[in-house]
């Protein structure tokens, strides 16, 4: 498997895990709880959990997840049609 194929496979698995987790929490979860539940918490100078945040927002852009609220108060959940 090429490095690109490995990376794409890993990304698909993380996306699936996020969707599975959100399916278990119809009320939705904040980003930090999603990252923690999936073991994706990471810190770097100036930020935290950037990788999981980026992946989560890709799911929002693909309309597989909806974001309710703004900034630190945002909750992510499956849209009604995905339940």
ROVOPA-628586 format. One line per 2 residues: number of its first residue (from 1); their letters; for each residue x, y, z of N, C-alpha, C. Coordinates in nm, 4 decimals. Layout:
N
NUM) A) X:Y:Z:X:Y:Z:X:Y:Z  ... $
END
This chain:
83
1) XX) 0.0854:-0.1172:0.0000:0.0000:0.0000:0.0000:0.0904:0.1240:0.0000  0.0591:0.2179:-0.0834:0.1396:0.3404:-0.0921:0.1158:0.4288:0.0299 $
3) XX) 0.2082:0.5203:0.0564:0.1852:0.6134:0.1674:0.0548:0.6917:0.1507  0.0224:0.7334:0.0298:-0.1026:0.8063:0.0064:-0.2232:0.7182:0.0375 $
5) XX) -0.2207:0.5949:-0.0084:-0.3315:0.5036:0.0170:-0.3474:0.4775:0.1666  -0.2349:0.4636:0.2377:-0.2411:0.4446:0.3828:-0.3040:0.5648:0.4514 $
7) XX) -0.2623:0.6845:0.4101:-0.3161:0.8066:0.4707:-0.4656:0.8197:0.4435  -0.5076:0.7924:0.3224:-0.6492:0.8030:0.2880:-0.7321:0.6988:0.3624 $
9) XX) -0.6763:0.5797:0.3780:-0.7451:0.4746:0.4536:-0.7595:0.5160:0.6001  -0.6522:0.5691:0.6573:-0.6572:0.6154:0.7963:-0.7585:0.7270:0.8147 $
11) XX) -0.7632:0.8206:0.7211:-0.8591:0.9303:0.7279:-1.0025:0.8771:0.7219  -1.0257:0.7812:0.6338:-1.1596:0.7214:0.6220:-1.1991:0.6515:0.7521 $
13) XX) -1.1050:0.5841:0.8166:-1.1345:0.5166:0.9433:-1.1673:0.6174:1.0534  -1.0944:0.7286:1.0585:-1.1225:0.8314:1.1589:-1.2602:0.8931:1.1337 $
15) XX) -1.2919:0.9214:1.0082:-1.4242:0.9757:0.9752:-1.5337:0.8786:1.0177  -1.5166:0.7515:0.9877:-1.6155:0.6506:1.0273:-1.6305:0.6444:1.1791 $
17) XX) -1.5188:0.6531:1.2508:-1.5240:0.6491:1.3973:-1.5995:0.7703:1.4517  -1.5765:0.8875:1.3931:-1.6490:1.0074:1.4366:-1.7986:0.9925:1.4117 $
19) XX) -1.8352:0.9408:1.2962:-1.9767:0.9218:1.2643:-2.0404:0.8180:1.3568  -1.9695:0.7106:1.3857:-2.0207:0.6084:1.4775:-2.0413:0.6660:1.6176 $
21) XX) -1.9440:0.7462:1.6639:-1.9554:0.8073:1.7955:-2.0753:0.9015:1.8007  -2.0920:0.9842:1.6999:-2.2045:1.0772:1.6975:-2.3382:1.0047:1.6860 $
23) XX) -2.3396:0.8894:1.6223:-2.4624:0.8103:1.6139:-2.5057:0.7611:1.7528  -2.4099:0.7473:1.8435:-2.4395:0.7042:1.9806:-2.4817:0.8212:2.0697 $
25) XX) -2.4681:0.9439:2.0183:-2.4986:1.0637:2.0969:-2.5852:1.1576:2.0132  -2.7134:1.1257:2.0046:-2.8055:1.2028:1.9205:-2.8086:1.3511:1.9585 $
27) XX) -2.7817:1.3814:2.0856:-2.7825:1.5209:2.1314:-2.6609:1.5979:2.0816  -2.5610:1.5256:2.0318:-2.4393:1.5879:1.9818:-2.3321:1.5977:2.0887 $
29) XX) -2.2122:1.6285:2.0457:-2.0980:1.6405:2.1356:-2.0120:1.7594:2.0935  -1.9463:1.8230:2.1892:-1.8498:1.9257:2.1521:-1.7233:1.8605:2.0948 $
31) XX) -1.6504:1.9371:2.0188:-1.5291:1.8865:1.9538:-1.4329:1.8224:2.0535  -1.4086:1.8868:2.1671:-1.3114:1.8333:2.2636:-1.3504:1.6942:2.3125 $
33) XX) -1.4787:1.6702:2.3330:-1.5236:1.5378:2.3789:-1.5082:1.4342:2.2684  -1.5278:1.4748:2.1439:-1.5080:1.3827:2.0315:-1.3603:1.3435:2.0241 $
35) XX) -1.2724:1.4426:2.0289:-1.1285:1.4151:2.0226:-1.0851:1.3246:2.1377  -1.1339:1.3521:2.2582:-1.0975:1.2727:2.3759:-1.1493:1.1294:2.3631 $
37) XX) -1.2753:1.1142:2.3226:-1.3362:0.9810:2.3132:-1.2653:0.8919:2.2120  -1.2086:0.9547:2.1091:-1.1427:0.8768:2.0034:-0.9913:0.8715:2.0184 $
39) XX) -0.9403:0.9264:2.1283:-0.7955:0.9238:2.1506:-0.7198:1.0117:2.0533  -0.7813:1.1205:2.0100:-0.7202:1.2086:1.9107:-0.6738:1.3420:1.9696 $
41) XX) -0.6667:1.3511:2.1010:-0.6213:1.4759:2.1619:-0.4730:1.4964:2.1332  -0.4406:1.6144:2.0843:-0.3020:1.6504:2.0545:-0.2824:1.7976:2.0864 $
43) XX) -0.1668:1.8288:2.1397:-0.1347:1.9686:2.1653:-0.0121:2.0062:2.0841  -0.0084:2.1294:2.0440:0.1078:2.1842:1.9761:0.1149:2.3309:2.0153 $
45) XX) 0.2283:2.3943:1.9979:0.2382:2.5353:2.0360:0.1293:2.6186:1.9671  0.0476:2.6828:2.0459:-0.0550:2.7708:1.9915:-0.1889:2.7054:1.9642 $
47) XX) -0.2042:2.5770:1.9938:-0.3327:2.5154:1.9658:-0.3468:2.3760:2.0221  -0.4651:2.3196:1.9994:-0.4932:2.1863:2.0505:-0.5947:2.1187:1.9587 $
49) XX) -0.5736:1.9922:1.9313:-0.6680:1.9090:1.8560:-0.6965:1.9601:1.7148  -0.5969:2.0202:1.6518:-0.6174:2.0774:1.5193:-0.6536:1.9699:1.4162 $
51) XX) -0.5882:1.8537:1.4223:-0.6148:1.7481:1.3237:-0.7592:1.6999:1.3322  -0.8068:1.6693:1.4533:-0.9445:1.6207:1.4661:-1.0446:1.7300:1.4306 $
53) XX) -1.0117:1.8545:1.4616:-1.1000:1.9661:1.4263:-1.1122:1.9785:1.2744  -1.0015:1.9650:1.2048:-1.0026:1.9737:1.0587:-1.0861:1.8613:0.9979 $
55) XX) -1.0691:1.7401:1.0481:-1.1449:1.6260:0.9964:-1.2938:1.6450:1.0252  -1.3257:1.6901:1.1444:-1.4658:1.7133:1.1805:-1.5287:1.8176:1.0887 $
57) XX) -1.4561:1.9233:1.0581:-1.5103:2.0259:0.9690:-1.5217:1.9768:0.8246  -1.4385:1.8811:0.7845:-1.4568:1.8185:0.6532:-1.5905:1.7451:0.6493 $
59) XX) -1.6254:1.6781:0.7588:-1.7542:1.6085:0.7659:-1.8701:1.7083:0.7644  -1.8515:1.8238:0.8270:-1.9536:1.9287:0.8233:-1.9701:1.9782:0.6793 $
61) XX) -1.8596:2.0055:0.6128:-1.8655:2.0538:0.4740:-1.9285:1.9522:0.3799  -1.9101:1.8232:0.4107:-1.9697:1.7165:0.3293:-2.1150:1.6896:0.3689 $
63) XX) -2.1647:1.7644:0.4688:-2.3022:1.7536:0.5175:-2.3319:1.6183:0.5821  -2.2273:1.5525:0.6322:-2.2455:1.4283:0.7061:-2.2631:1.4555:0.8551 $
65) XX) -2.2217:1.5757:0.8982:-2.2324:1.6200:1.0368:-2.2812:1.7635:1.0326  -2.3608:1.8012:1.1330:-2.4012:1.9415:1.1413:-2.3417:2.0034:1.2668 $
67) XX) -2.3083:2.1306:1.2537:-2.2522:2.2080:1.3639:-2.3607:2.3017:1.4143  -2.3870:2.2961:1.5440:-2.4884:2.3805:1.6061:-2.4160:2.4706:1.7057 $
69) XX) -2.4267:2.6003:1.6882:-2.3579:2.6941:1.7760:-2.2260:2.7380:1.7143  -2.1566:2.8219:1.7879:-2.0319:2.8793:1.7387:-1.9176:2.8598:1.8374 $
71) XX) -1.7995:2.8603:1.7845:-1.6739:2.8564:1.8598:-1.6744:2.7450:1.9639  -1.6346:2.7771:2.0847:-1.6209:2.6748:2.1901:-1.7539:2.6173:2.2372 $
73) XX) -1.8633:2.6835:2.2052:-1.9953:2.6347:2.2453:-2.0597:2.5453:2.1396  -1.9911:2.5209:2.0305:-2.0486:2.4423:1.9208:-2.0650:2.2955:1.9604 $
75) XX) -2.1715:2.2377:1.9119:-2.2003:2.0952:1.9282:-2.2063:2.0361:1.7875  -2.1519:1.9184:1.7727:-2.1552:1.8482:1.6446:-2.2454:1.7270:1.6590 $
77) XX) -2.3320:1.7069:1.5604:-2.4247:1.5934:1.5642:-2.4554:1.5509:1.4222  -2.5144:1.4329:1.4123:-2.5579:1.3861:1.2814:-2.6796:1.4662:1.2380 $
79) XX) -2.6889:1.4989:1.1106:-2.8093:1.5671:1.0643:-2.9289:1.4726:1.0739  -3.0498:1.5270:1.0807:-3.1699:1.4430:1.0978:-3.1804:1.3284:0.9971 $
81) XX) -3.1374:1.3480:0.8747:-3.1502:1.2434:0.7726:-3.0517:1.1294:0.7932  -2.9475:1.1478:0.8786:-2.8480:1.0445:0.9008:-2.8807:0.9535:1.0180 $
83) X) -2.9826:0.9864:1.0929:-3.0139:0.9086:1.2140:-3.0825:0.7798:1.1819 $
END
